[in-house]
Amino acid sequence: QVQLVDSGGGLVQPGGSLRLSCAASGFTFSSYAMNWYRQAPGKQRELVAVISRSGSTNYAVSVKGRFTISRDNAKNTVSLQMNSLKPEDTAVYYCYVNYRSGYWGQGTQVTVAS
């Protein structure tokens, strides 16, 4: 069955960095675009970054220039390198794949605070 396992979240000070990872299984990983979403308390889930099968990327305006999405098709993983973190980046971050009905990771909490 399809499984997405998110990891790497934590507490970090403003200006700090974190690297999130999503380990995927149960589908042909290299054939699908992969996405990172986030949801802050009281807000709707929003798309943060997407990486296509070929490796092209797109980012939300709010994170462009600070976040980098990447994929390793040999390891079936997608990562999100987050630099220059701000308090407004605080959210639960989810990996998502639009395979069949769509699948979500369980989420990983990122808290940016001093």
N, C-alpha and C positions, 0 to 999 in steps of 0.2 A: 504494500500500500504506500501511497505518497506520504512522505514525512519531511517536514522542514523544522530544523532545530536551530533556534536563535541563541546566540551567546555573546558575551563580551561587554554587556552593560555594566554600569556602576555609578559611583559618585565621583565627580571630578570638579575641580575649581574652574571658574570662568577663565577662558584662554587655554585651557588644557585640551588634551586629545584622548580619544578612545577609538578602538577598532572593534567593530561588530562583525560577527561571522554568522553565516547560515549554512548549515550542512543539509544537503538535499538528497533524497533517495526515493525510489519508486517510479521514476519516469526518466526519459532520456534528457538529462540536464542540458546538454549542449544544444538541444533543439529549441529551447525556450528562452525568451527574455525573462530576466529576473528583476524584481522590484523590492525596494525598501519603502515602507510607509512608517508613519508615526502618528501617535494619538496622545495629545496632551489632555490633562484633566479638564472636563467640561467642553472640549472641542471635538470637532469631527476628525476622523482619520484622514491624513493627507499624504499624498505621494511625495517622497523625498528624492528618490533617484531611481533610474531604470538603466539597465544595461541589456543591449540586444544580444542576439545569438552571435553576431559578428564582433561584438565588443564596443559598439558605439554607445555613447552615454548621454543621458539628459538629467537635468537637475531642477529642483524647485529653485525659484529665484532667491529664496531666503537662505539657501545653503550653498549656492554656486560659488566656487572659489575657495570654499572651506572643506567641503566633503568630497570624497572620491569613492566611487563604486568600482569594484573590480570582480572578475570571476576567474575561477580555476576549473576548467572543464575536466581536467584529469582527476581532481579531488572532489568534484561536484559541490563546490562551495562558492558562495558569493559573499563579498566583504564590503563593509562601509567604513572607510577611514574618515574620522571626524576630527578636524583640527579647529583651533580658535573657537572653542565651544562657548556658547552664550547661555545665560539662564533660560532664555526662550526656546532653547533646544531641548529642554527637559520634557520627556515624553516616554511612552513605551514604544519601542521600535519593533516593527514586524517585517519579516521577509514574506514575499508573496509571489506565487507563480500562477499565470493564467493558463493552467492546464486543466482540461475538462471543465468542471464547475468552479475551478479556482481553489487554491489551497494557501493557508496562512501558517506561518510559524506561531509558536506560542507567545512570542514577544519577549523583549528584554528591556528592563528599565534603565533609562539614562537620566541621571539627575545632575544638573550643573548648578552648583551653589558654593558659596564661600562659607 
